[in-house]
Each structure stands twice: as structure tokens, then as C-alpha cells.
Amino acid sequence: FIDGKSSPNSVSEGTGKNADCTIGVSLDTFEKLAKRELDPTSAFMQGKLRVAGDMGLAMKLGPVLSKSA
């Protein structure tokens, strides 16, 4: 669970019950995304990445993940 509204932002385990956006991927897909072997847009179009809620928030996550690689 990434809380971008808290100060400072925080990351924790959570169910996402009150999340504005939920992203679902398999572990295999996540590893490929993290290694940059798979493009997030391609993963979404292929149904390997699912977004529920605010799509704008999901799109903001890309740059955050790219800095962690």
C-alpha cells in the first residue's frame, strides 16, 4: 500500500480497502516490469496488469517505479 497523501509518503502492507487506485499483477509480471523486460502499457493492454479506480494515479506510479530499478 503506497500512501501518497501522508507526509512523508509511506509504503506498507495493506489490503487497499480504502485505496483510490488498486493495481493487480502476478509476481512474474511484476518482476518483468521491475527488470524493464515488459512495458507497463503493453502489460495493461495484454491484460497482465489490472487497474481499478483512478487511472490517473496509476499512471503517476510509473516514474516512481522506474527510479527504484
N, C-alpha and C positions, 0 to 999 in steps of 0.2 A: 504494500500500500504506500503510494507516494502522496504525501500531503504537501501540496504546493501553497496552501493557504496559511500554514503555520509559519512562525518566524523564530528560528530559521526553519526552512523546509525540512521535512523528515521522511525517512523511509522505514517501514516496519512491516511485520507480518500482519495480515488482516484479511477479513472476508470481503471488504469492499461494499458492504451493505449500504453505506451512505455515500458511496463514490459518485462523482459526477460523470466519470467515464471508466469503463472496465474494458481491458484488453485481454483477450484469451489466445494463447498459443501453446503448442506442445513443447516439451523440453527440446526435442530435436530441432524444431523451427526456431526456437529462441537461441539455441547455440549457433545456428547458421546465421541468424540476424546479428548476433554479437560478434561473430568472426567476419562479418560483411561478405559472407558467401551467398546471401539472399537479400534482395532489396525489399524493404518494408512494403512498398507499393505493390510489388509483384506478389508478395506473400498475401496481402489483403485481397488482391484480385483473384488469386488461386484458391481463396477460402482457407488458407493456412493461418491467417491472423484475423481474429474477430473483434469488432469494436461494438460496444453497447454504451449508449449515452452520447456525450458531447464529442463529436468528431473533431472539432477544433482543438480540444485538449489533447486528443490522441495525436494529432499532427505536431503539436508542440513537443511531444516526447522524443521525437526522432533526434533532434540536435543534442538533447540531454544524453541519450544512449550513445551517440557517436563519440562523445567526449570521454566516455567510460571505457572505450575499447583500446 
